[in-house]
């Protein structure tokens, strides 16, 4: 079993997030607890992927067309730290 720890800012973001996305986030947490990131990669809808650049070492999963959950897996521990739950910004900076 994997343990999920949420950053303290997640609770504020959850209040502003649509209900459908929250349901998918709860399902995402259920999958992570049972089978970890490997279980997410087997489900195409989550589009779980490693991030690059400033976010190297983190992963991202799709919760909807616009929303993403960003998380980090600690090596050699069954531990997942959820960093952010945000609406994805597609604009180039």
Secondary structure, DSSP 4 states (H G I P E B T S, - for coil): --EEEE-TTHHHHHHHS-HHHHHHHHHHHHHHHHHHHHHHHT-GGG--EE--GGGTT-EEEESSSSEEEEEEE-TTSSEEEEEEEEE---S--
